[in-house]
Amino acid sequence: MKVYQKRVDDWIREFGVRYFDVKTNGLLLAEEVGELARILARTHGEQSFKTVDEAAAARSALEEEMADVLFVLCCLANQLEVDLEKAFTDNMEKKTNRDRKRHVQNDKLKGPE
């Protein structure tokens, strides 16, 4: 993640002039997540694409939207001085400690026998 955060920062400094303010980037993150959700609703949910061409381009668009989410998240992390790598590592440790047995004991997650 440190590499991604640095790449984003380098790109902003070279091509982006400056970061958008935090509020704008927060709203852009919501926009990008919405675009990702739209694709997921149509490829894995019950929604359908409007055209055959849109459906054919779905895999590429899915990857692009995921990358857009990551880019904007890195922007926000850089602006707010968040080390995403550390935050992610800490979060995984928290989840592991909290949920070590929770999900394996959840009958709703077990497949048909």
N, CA, C and O atoms as a GROMACS GRO file, in nm:
protein
  452
    1MET      N    1   0.081  -0.120   0.000
    1MET     CA    2   0.000   0.000   0.000
    1MET      C    3   0.085   0.126   0.000
    1MET      O    4   0.048   0.228  -0.059
    2LYS      N    5   0.200   0.119   0.067
    2LYS     CA    6   0.288   0.237   0.068
    2LYS      C    7   0.328   0.274  -0.076
    2LYS      O    8   0.335   0.392  -0.111
    3VAL      N    9   0.352   0.171  -0.156
    3VAL     CA   10   0.391   0.195  -0.296
    3VAL      C   11   0.277   0.263  -0.370
    3VAL      O   12   0.300   0.357  -0.446
    4TYR      N   13   0.154   0.217  -0.348
    4TYR     CA   14   0.039   0.279  -0.415
    4TYR      C   15   0.020   0.423  -0.370
    4TYR      O   16  -0.004   0.512  -0.451
    5GLN      N   17   0.031   0.446  -0.239
    5GLN     CA   18   0.015   0.583  -0.190
    5GLN      C   19   0.121   0.674  -0.249
    5GLN      O   20   0.091   0.789  -0.284
    6LYS      N   21   0.243   0.626  -0.260
    6LYS     CA   22   0.350   0.709  -0.319
    6LYS      C   23   0.325   0.733  -0.467
    6LYS      O   24   0.344   0.844  -0.516
    7ARG      N   25   0.283   0.629  -0.538
    7ARG     CA   26   0.255   0.646  -0.681
    7ARG      C   27   0.146   0.750  -0.704
    7ARG      O   28   0.156   0.832  -0.796
    8VAL      N   29   0.044   0.746  -0.624
    8VAL     CA   30  -0.064   0.844  -0.636
    8VAL      C   31  -0.011   0.984  -0.606
    8VAL      O   32  -0.040   1.078  -0.679
    9ASP      N   33   0.067   0.996  -0.499
    9ASP     CA   34   0.122   1.127  -0.463
    9ASP      C   35   0.212   1.180  -0.574
    9ASP      O   36   0.204   1.298  -0.610
   10ASP      N   37   0.297   1.094  -0.628
   10ASP     CA   38   0.384   1.136  -0.738
   10ASP      C   39   0.302   1.182  -0.858
   10ASP      O   40   0.335   1.282  -0.921
   11TRP      N   41   0.195   1.108  -0.889
   11TRP     CA   42   0.112   1.143  -1.004
   11TRP      C   43   0.044   1.278  -0.981
   11TRP      O   44   0.040   1.363  -1.070
   12ILE      N   45  -0.010   1.296  -0.861
   12ILE     CA   46  -0.077   1.424  -0.830
   12ILE      C   47   0.020   1.539  -0.847
   12ILE      O   48  -0.014   1.642  -0.906
   13ARG      N   49   0.140   1.523  -0.796
   13ARG     CA   50   0.239   1.631  -0.804
   13ARG      C   51   0.283   1.660  -0.948
   13ARG      O   52   0.312   1.774  -0.982
   14GLU      N   53   0.287   1.555  -1.031
   14GLU     CA   54   0.333   1.574  -1.169
   14GLU      C   55   0.221   1.617  -1.263
   14GLU      O   56   0.241   1.704  -1.348
   15PHE      N   57   0.101   1.557  -1.248
   15PHE     CA   58  -0.005   1.581  -1.346
   15PHE      C   59  -0.130   1.646  -1.288
   15PHE      O   60  -0.208   1.706  -1.362
   16GLY      N   61  -0.150   1.634  -1.160
   16GLY     CA   62  -0.276   1.676  -1.101
   16GLY      C   63  -0.275   1.816  -1.043
   16GLY      O   64  -0.378   1.862  -0.993
   17VAL      N   65  -0.162   1.883  -1.046
   17VAL     CA   66  -0.144   2.017  -0.991
   17VAL      C   67  -0.146   2.014  -0.839
   17VAL      O   68  -0.048   2.052  -0.775
   18ARG      N   69  -0.258   1.967  -0.780
   18ARG     CA   70  -0.269   1.954  -0.634
   18ARG      C   71  -0.384   1.858  -0.606
   18ARG      O   72  -0.462   1.824  -0.695
   19TYR      N   73  -0.392   1.816  -0.481
   19TYR     CA   74  -0.506   1.734  -0.440
   19TYR      C   75  -0.631   1.820  -0.438
   19TYR      O   76  -0.625   1.938  -0.405
   20PHE      N   77  -0.746   1.759  -0.472
   20PHE     CA   78  -0.873   1.823  -0.443
   20PHE      C   79  -0.885   1.828  -0.291
   20PHE      O   80  -0.816   1.754  -0.221
   21ASP      N   81  -0.970   1.915  -0.238
   21ASP     CA   82  -0.985   1.919  -0.093
   21ASP      C   83  -1.046   1.787  -0.043
   21ASP      O   84  -1.100   1.709  -0.121
   22VAL      N   85  -1.035   1.765   0.088
   22VAL     CA   86  -1.078   1.638   0.147
   22VAL      C   87  -1.227   1.614   0.122
   22VAL      O   88  -1.266   1.501   0.091
   23LYS      N   89  -1.309   1.717   0.134
   23LYS     CA   90  -1.453   1.700   0.111
   23LYS      C   91  -1.479   1.654  -0.032
   23LYS      O   92  -1.558   1.562  -0.053
   24THR      N   93  -1.414   1.716  -0.128
   24THR     CA   94  -1.432   1.676  -0.267
   24THR      C   95  -1.387   1.533  -0.289
   24THR      O   96  -1.456   1.455  -0.354
   25ASN      N   97  -1.271   1.498  -0.234
   25ASN     CA   98  -1.223   1.361  -0.252
   25ASN      C   99  -1.314   1.260  -0.180
   25ASN      O  100  -1.331   1.148  -0.228
   26GLY      N  101  -1.372   1.298  -0.067
   26GLY     CA  102  -1.467   1.210   0.000
   26GLY      C  103  -1.590   1.185  -0.087
   26GLY      O  104  -1.639   1.073  -0.096
   27LEU      N  105  -1.637   1.290  -0.150
   27LEU     CA  106  -1.752   1.277  -0.240
   27LEU      C  107  -1.714   1.198  -0.366
   27LEU      O  108  -1.794   1.118  -0.416
   28LEU      N  109  -1.593   1.219  -0.416
   28LEU     CA  110  -1.548   1.141  -0.531
   28LEU      C  111  -1.537   0.993  -0.497
   28LEU      O  112  -1.567   0.907  -0.581
   29LEU      N  113  -1.494   0.962  -0.375
   29LEU     CA  114  -1.487   0.822  -0.332
   29LEU      C  115  -1.627   0.760  -0.334
   29LEU      O  116  -1.645   0.648  -0.382
   30ALA      N  117  -1.724   0.833  -0.282
   30ALA     CA  118  -1.862   0.783  -0.283
   30ALA      C  119  -1.910   0.762  -0.427
   30ALA      O  120  -1.978   0.665  -0.457
   31GLU      N  121  -1.874   0.854  -0.515
   31GLU     CA  122  -1.913   0.843  -0.656
   31GLU      C  123  -1.852   0.718  -0.720
   31GLU      O  124  -1.920   0.644  -0.790
   32GLU      N  125  -1.723   0.696  -0.694
   32GLU     CA  126  -1.656   0.580  -0.753
   32GLU      C  127  -1.712   0.449  -0.698
   32GLU      O  128  -1.728   0.353  -0.772
   33VAL      N  129  -1.741   0.445  -0.568
   33VAL     CA  130  -1.801   0.325  -0.509
   33VAL      C  131  -1.939   0.301  -0.571
   33VAL      O  132  -1.977   0.187  -0.596
   34GLY      N  133  -2.012   0.408  -0.597
   34GLY     CA  134  -2.142   0.396  -0.662
   34GLY      C  135  -2.130   0.338  -0.803
   34GLY      O  136  -2.211   0.255  -0.843
   35GLU      N  137  -2.029   0.382  -0.876
   35GLU     CA  138  -2.008   0.328  -1.011
   35GLU      C  139  -1.971   0.180  -1.005
   35GLU      O  140  -2.016   0.102  -1.089
   36LEU      N  141  -1.892   0.142  -0.908
   36LEU     CA  142  -1.858   0.001  -0.887
   36LEU      C  143  -1.984  -0.078  -0.851
   36LEU      O  144  -2.006  -0.187  -0.904
   37ALA      N  145  -2.065  -0.023  -0.762
   37ALA     CA  146  -2.188  -0.090  -0.721
   37ALA      C  147  -2.283  -0.110  -0.839
   37ALA      O  148  -2.350  -0.213  -0.847
   38ARG      N  149  -2.288  -0.014  -0.929
   38ARG     CA  150  -2.375  -0.025  -1.047
   38ARG      C  151  -2.335  -0.146  -1.130
   38ARG      O  152  -2.420  -0.223  -1.175
   39ILE      N  153  -2.205  -0.162  -1.152
   39ILE     CA  154  -2.157  -0.275  -1.231
   39ILE      C  155  -2.186  -0.407  -1.160
   39ILE      O  156  -2.230  -0.504  -1.222
   40LEU      N  157  -2.161  -0.411  -1.029
   40LEU     CA  158  -2.187  -0.534  -0.953
   40LEU      C  159  -2.336  -0.570  -0.954
   40LEU      O  160  -2.371  -0.688  -0.963
   41ALA      N  161  -2.422  -0.470  -0.946
   41ALA     CA  162  -2.567  -0.496  -0.948
   41ALA      C  163  -2.610  -0.557  -1.080
   41ALA      O  164  -2.708  -0.631  -1.086
   42ARG      N  165  -2.537  -0.526  -1.186
   42ARG     CA  166  -2.574  -0.576  -1.317
   42ARG      C  167  -2.502  -0.707  -1.353
   42ARG      O  168  -2.556  -0.788  -1.428
   43THR      N  169  -2.383  -0.728  -1.300
   43THR     CA  170  -2.311  -0.851  -1.333
   43THR      C  171  -2.340  -0.964  -1.234
   43THR      O  172  -2.337  -1.081  -1.272
   44HIS      N  173  -2.368  -0.930  -1.109
   44HIS     CA  174  -2.389  -1.033  -1.007
   44HIS      C  175  -2.524  -1.020  -0.937
   44HIS      O  176  -2.564  -1.108  -0.862
   45GLY      N  177  -2.593  -0.911  -0.962
   45GLY     CA  178  -2.723  -0.889  -0.900
   45GLY      C  179  -2.834  -0.911  -1.002
   45GLY      O  180  -2.814  -0.974  -1.105
   46GLU      N  181  -2.948  -0.859  -0.971
   46GLU     CA  182  -3.066  -0.882  -1.054
   46GLU      C  183  -3.093  -0.773  -1.156
   46GLU      O  184  -3.185  -0.784  -1.237
   47GLN      N  185  -3.013  -0.668  -1.155
   47GLN     CA  186  -3.026  -0.563  -1.256
   47GLN      C  187  -2.971  -0.613  -1.388
   47GLN      O  188  -2.892  -0.708  -1.391
   48SER      N  189  -3.011  -0.551  -1.498
   48SER     CA  190  -2.957  -0.587  -1.629
   48SER      C  191  -2.894  -0.464  -1.693
   48SER      O  192  -2.926  -0.350  -1.660
   49PHE      N  193  -2.804  -0.491  -1.786
   49PHE     CA  194  -2.743  -0.383  -1.861
   49PHE      C  195  -2.842  -0.331  -1.964
   49PHE      O  196  -2.931  -0.404  -2.008
   50LYS      N  197  -2.827  -0.206  -2.003
   50LYS     CA  198  -2.917  -0.146  -2.101
   50LYS      C  199  -2.887  -0.196  -2.242
   50LYS      O  200  -2.978  -0.209  -2.324
   51THR      N  201  -2.758  -0.223  -2.269
   51THR     CA  202  -2.720  -0.266  -2.403
   51THR      C  203  -2.626  -0.386  -2.396
   51THR      O  204  -2.565  -0.413  -2.293
   52VAL      N  205  -2.616  -0.458  -2.507
   52VAL     CA  206  -2.524  -0.572  -2.517
   52VAL      C  207  -2.381  -0.523  -2.508
   52VAL      O  208  -2.296  -0.590  -2.449
   53ASP      N  209  -2.352  -0.406  -2.565
   53ASP     CA  210  -2.217  -0.350  -2.560
   53ASP      C  211  -2.175  -0.319  -2.418
   53ASP      O  212  -2.060  -0.343  -2.379
   54GLU      N  213  -2.268  -0.266  -2.339
   54GLU     CA  214  -2.239  -0.235  -2.199
   54GLU      C  215  -2.208  -0.364  -2.123
   54GLU      O  216  -2.117  -0.366  -2.040
   55ALA      N  217  -2.281  -0.468  -2.150
   55ALA     CA  218  -2.256  -0.597  -2.084
   55ALA      C  219  -2.121  -0.654  -2.124
   55ALA      O  220  -2.050  -0.710  -2.040
   56ALA      N  221  -2.084  -0.639  -2.249
   56ALA     CA  222  -1.956  -0.692  -2.297
   56ALA      C  223  -1.839  -0.619  -2.234
   56ALA      O  224  -1.732  -0.679  -2.216
   57ALA      N  225  -1.856  -0.494  -2.200
   57ALA     CA  226  -1.748  -0.414  -2.143
   57ALA      C  227  -1.743  -0.423  -1.990
   57ALA      O  228  -1.662  -0.355  -1.927
   58ALA      N  229  -1.829  -0.504  -1.931
   58ALA     CA  230  -1.845  -0.505  -1.785
   58ALA      C  231  -1.718  -0.545  -1.712
   58ALA      O  232  -1.685  -0.482  -1.611
   59ARG      N  233  -1.646  -0.646  -1.758
   59ARG     CA  234  -1.527  -0.692  -1.685
   59ARG      C  235  -1.422  -0.581  -1.680
   59ARG      O  236  -1.364  -0.555  -1.575
   60SER      N  237  -1.397  -0.518  -1.792
   60SER     CA  238  -1.300  -0.410  -1.799
   60SER      C  239  -1.345  -0.293  -1.710
   60SER      O  240  -1.264  -0.232  -1.641
   61ALA      N  241  -1.473  -0.262  -1.714
   61ALA     CA  242  -1.526  -0.152  -1.633
   61ALA      C  243  -1.517  -0.185  -1.484
   61ALA      O  244  -1.488  -0.096  -1.403
   62LEU      N  245  -1.540  -0.310  -1.447
   62LEU     CA  246  -1.528  -0.352  -1.308
   62LEU      C  247  -1.387  -0.327  -1.256
   62LEU      O  248  -1.369  -0.270  -1.148
   63GLU      N  249  -1.289  -0.368  -1.333
   63GLU     CA  250  -1.149  -0.347  -1.294
   63GLU      C  251  -1.116  -0.199  -1.285
   63GLU      O  252  -1.047  -0.155  -1.192
   64GLU      N  253  -1.164  -0.122  -1.381
   64GLU     CA  254  -1.137   0.022  -1.383
   64GLU      C  255  -1.199   0.092  -1.261
   64GLU      O  256  -1.135   0.177  -1.200
   65GLU      N  257  -1.321   0.056  -1.227
   65GLU     CA  258  -1.387   0.119  -1.113
   65GLU      C  259  -1.319   0.081  -0.981
   65GLU      O  260  -1.307   0.164  -0.892
   66MET      N  261  -1.276  -0.044  -0.969
   66MET     CA  262  -1.202  -0.083  -0.849
   66MET      C  263  -1.073  -0.003  -0.836
   66MET      O  264  -1.037   0.041  -0.727
   67ALA      N  265  -1.005   0.018  -0.947
   67ALA     CA  266  -0.882   0.097  -0.946
   67ALA      C  267  -0.912   0.243  -0.913
   67ALA      O  268  -0.835   0.308  -0.841
   68ASP      N  269  -1.023   0.295  -0.963
   68ASP     CA  270  -1.063   0.433  -0.931
   68ASP      C  271  -1.088   0.449  -0.781
   68ASP      O  272  -1.048   0.548  -0.721
   69VAL      N  273  -1.155   0.350  -0.721
   69VAL     CA  274  -1.181   0.353  -0.576
   69VAL      C  275  -1.048   0.356  -0.501
   69VAL      O  276  -1.030   0.436  -0.409
   70LEU      N  277  -0.955   0.270  -0.541
   70LEU     CA  278  -0.825   0.264  -0.474
   70LEU      C  279  -0.748   0.395  -0.490
   70LEU      O  280  -0.685   0.442  -0.395
   71PHE      N  281  -0.753   0.454  -0.608
   71PHE     CA  282  -0.683   0.581  -0.633
   71PHE      C  283  -0.734   0.690  -0.540
   71PHE      O  284  -0.655   0.759  -0.475
   72VAL      N  285  -0.867   0.706  -0.534
   72VAL     CA  286  -0.922   0.814  -0.452
   72VAL      C  287  -0.899   0.785  -0.303
   72VAL      O  288  -0.874   0.877  -0.225
   73LEU      N  289  -0.907   0.658  -0.264
   73LEU     CA  290  -0.878   0.622  -0.125
   73LEU      C  291  -0.733   0.658  -0.090
   73LEU      O  292  -0.707   0.707   0.020
   74CYS      N  293  -0.641   0.633  -0.182
   74CYS     CA  294  -0.501   0.672  -0.159
   74CYS      C  295  -0.486   0.823  -0.150
   74CYS      O  296  -0.408   0.873  -0.068
   75CYS      N  297  -0.560   0.896  -0.231
   75CYS     CA  298  -0.558   1.043  -0.221
   75CYS      C  299  -0.598   1.088  -0.082
   75CYS      O  300  -0.530   1.168  -0.019
   76LEU      N  301  -0.710   1.035  -0.034
   76LEU     CA  302  -0.758   1.073   0.099
   76LEU      C  303  -0.658   1.033   0.207
   76LEU      O  304  -0.631   1.111   0.298
   77ALA      N  305  -0.604   0.914   0.196
   77ALA     CA  306  -0.506   0.870   0.296
   77ALA      C  307  -0.385   0.962   0.297
   77ALA      O  308  -0.336   0.998   0.404
   78ASN      N  309  -0.337   1.000   0.180
   78ASN     CA  310  -0.222   1.091   0.173
   78ASN      C  311  -0.256   1.226   0.236
   78ASN      O  312  -0.176   1.281   0.311
   79GLN      N  313  -0.372   1.278   0.205
   79GLN     CA  314  -0.412   1.408   0.257
   79GLN      C  315  -0.429   1.406   0.409
   79GLN      O  316  -0.397   1.503   0.477
   80LEU      N  317  -0.479   1.295   0.461
   80LEU     CA  318  -0.508   1.286   0.604
   80LEU      C  319  -0.397   1.217   0.681
   80LEU      O  320  -0.412   1.185   0.800
   81GLU      N  321  -0.285   1.194   0.613
   81GLU     CA  322  -0.166   1.132   0.672
   81GLU      C  323  -0.198   0.998   0.738
   81GLU      O  324  -0.158   0.971   0.851
   82VAL      N  325  -0.271   0.915   0.662
   82VAL     CA  326  -0.304   0.780   0.707
   82VAL      C  327  -0.215   0.682   0.631
   82VAL      O  328  -0.209   0.684   0.508
   83ASP      N  329  -0.146   0.598   0.705
   83ASP     CA  330  -0.066   0.490   0.646
   83ASP      C  331  -0.162   0.373   0.624
   83ASP      O  332  -0.192   0.299   0.717
   84LEU      N  333  -0.210   0.357   0.500
   84LEU     CA  334  -0.308   0.254   0.471
   84LEU      C  335  -0.256   0.114   0.500
   84LEU      O  336  -0.331   0.026   0.542
   85GLU      N  337  -0.129   0.093   0.477
   85GLU     CA  338  -0.071  -0.039   0.503
   85GLU      C  339  -0.082  -0.074   0.652
   85GLU      O  340  -0.124  -0.184   0.688
   86LYS      N  341  -0.045   0.021   0.738
   86LYS     CA  342  -0.056  -0.001   0.882
   86LYS      C  343  -0.202  -0.012   0.924
   86LYS      O  344  -0.237  -0.100   1.003
   87ALA      N  345  -0.285   0.074   0.871
   87ALA     CA  346  -0.427   0.071   0.907
   87ALA      C  347  -0.489  -0.063   0.866
   87ALA      O  348  -0.569  -0.120   0.941
   88PHE      N  349  -0.453  -0.113   0.749
   88PHE     CA  350  -0.506  -0.241   0.703
   88PHE      C  351  -0.456  -0.356   0.790
   88PHE      O  352  -0.532  -0.444   0.829
   89THR      N  353  -0.326  -0.355   0.820
   89THR     CA  354  -0.268  -0.459   0.905
   89THR      C  355  -0.335  -0.459   1.042
   89THR      O  356  -0.372  -0.564   1.094
   90ASP      N  357  -0.350  -0.342   1.101
   90ASP     CA  358  -0.415  -0.331   1.232
   90ASP      C  359  -0.561  -0.379   1.224
   90ASP      O  360  -0.609  -0.446   1.316
   91ASN      N  361  -0.629  -0.345   1.117
   91ASN     CA  362  -0.769  -0.384   1.101
   91ASN      C  363  -0.783  -0.535   1.085
   91ASN      O  364  -0.875  -0.595   1.140
   92MET      N  365  -0.691  -0.597   1.010
   92MET     CA  366  -0.696  -0.742   0.994
   92MET      C  367  -0.671  -0.812   1.127
   92MET      O  368  -0.734  -0.914   1.157
   93GLU      N  369  -0.580  -0.758   1.206
   93GLU     CA  370  -0.553  -0.815   1.338
   93GLU      C  371  -0.677  -0.803   1.428
   93GLU      O  372  -0.712  -0.897   1.499
   94LYS      N  373  -0.742  -0.687   1.423
   94LYS     CA  374  -0.864  -0.666   1.502
   94LYS      C  375  -0.973  -0.765   1.460
   94LYS      O  376  -1.038  -0.827   1.545
   95LYS      N  377  -0.992  -0.779   1.328
   95LYS     CA  378  -1.094  -0.871   1.278
   95LYS      C  379  -1.063  -1.015   1.318
   95LYS      O  380  -1.152  -1.092   1.356
   96THR      N  381  -0.936  -1.051   1.309
   96THR     CA  382  -0.896  -1.187   1.344
   96THR      C  383  -0.923  -1.215   1.490
   96THR      O  384  -0.978  -1.320   1.524
   97ASN      N  385  -0.885  -1.124   1.576
   97ASN     CA  386  -0.907  -1.142   1.720
   97ASN      C  387  -1.056  -1.145   1.754
   97ASN      O  388  -1.100  -1.226   1.835
   98ARG      N  389  -1.132  -1.058   1.694
   98ARG     CA  390  -1.274  -1.046   1.724
   98ARG      C  391  -1.356  -1.161   1.663
   98ARG      O  392  -1.448  -1.212   1.725
   99ASP      N  393  -1.319  -1.200   1.541
   99ASP     CA  394  -1.404  -1.292   1.466
   99ASP      C  395  -1.342  -1.430   1.446
   99ASP      O  396  -1.386  -1.507   1.360
  100ARG      N  397  -1.241  -1.462   1.525
  100ARG     CA  398  -1.169  -1.588   1.509
  100ARG      C  399  -1.264  -1.707   1.495
  100ARG      O  400  -1.241  -1.795   1.411
  101LYS      N  401  -1.368  -1.712   1.575
  101LYS     CA  402  -1.460  -1.825   1.572
  101LYS      C  403  -1.600  -1.786   1.524
  101LYS      O  404  -1.682  -1.873   1.495
  102ARG      N  405  -1.625  -1.659   1.517
  102ARG     CA  406  -1.760  -1.610   1.488
  102ARG      C  407  -1.816  -1.665   1.358
  102ARG      O  408  -1.929  -1.716   1.357
  103HIS      N  409  -1.741  -1.657   1.250
  103HIS     CA  410  -1.795  -1.694   1.119
  103HIS      C  411  -1.799  -1.846   1.100
  103HIS      O  412  -1.892  -1.898   1.038
  104VAL      N  413  -1.701  -1.918   1.152
  104VAL     CA  414  -1.702  -2.064   1.136
  104VAL      C  415  -1.814  -2.127   1.218
  104VAL      O  416  -1.855  -2.240   1.192
  105GLN      N  417  -1.862  -2.054   1.318
  105GLN     CA  418  -1.972  -2.106   1.399
  105GLN      C  419  -2.109  -2.056   1.350
  105GLN      O  420  -2.212  -2.088   1.410
  106ASN      N  421  -2.110  -1.981   1.244
  106ASN     CA  422  -2.235  -1.925   1.192
  106ASN      C  423  -2.299  -2.025   1.096
  106ASN      O  424  -2.249  -2.048   0.986
  107ASP      N  425  -2.410  -2.085   1.138
  107ASP     CA  426  -2.478  -2.184   1.055
  107ASP      C  427  -2.527  -2.127   0.922
  107ASP      O  428  -2.542  -2.200   0.825
  108LYS      N  429  -2.551  -1.997   0.919
  108LYS     CA  430  -2.597  -1.934   0.795
  108LYS      C  431  -2.491  -1.938   0.687
  108LYS      O  432  -2.523  -1.929   0.568
  109LEU      N  433  -2.365  -1.951   0.725
  109LEU     CA  434  -2.255  -1.951   0.628
  109LEU      C  435  -2.218  -2.091   0.580
  109LEU      O  436  -2.142  -2.106   0.484
  110LYS      N  437  -2.270  -2.191   0.647
  110LYS     CA  438  -2.238  -2.328   0.608
  110LYS      C  439  -2.321  -2.367   0.486
  110LYS      O  440  -2.439  -2.333   0.476
  111GLY      N  441  -2.256  -2.437   0.396
  111GLY     CA  442  -2.325  -2.479   0.275
  111GLY      C  443  -2.419  -2.596   0.301
  111GLY      O  444  -2.422  -2.652   0.411
  112PRO      N  445  -2.497  -2.630   0.199
  112PRO     CA  446  -2.589  -2.744   0.215
  112PRO      C  447  -2.509  -2.872   0.237
  112PRO      O  448  -2.403  -2.893   0.178
  113GLU      N  449  -2.562  -2.955   0.321
  113GLU     CA  450  -2.491  -3.079   0.352
  113GLU      C  451  -2.540  -3.194   0.272
  113GLU      O  452  -2.490  -3.306   0.287
   0.00000   0.00000   0.00000
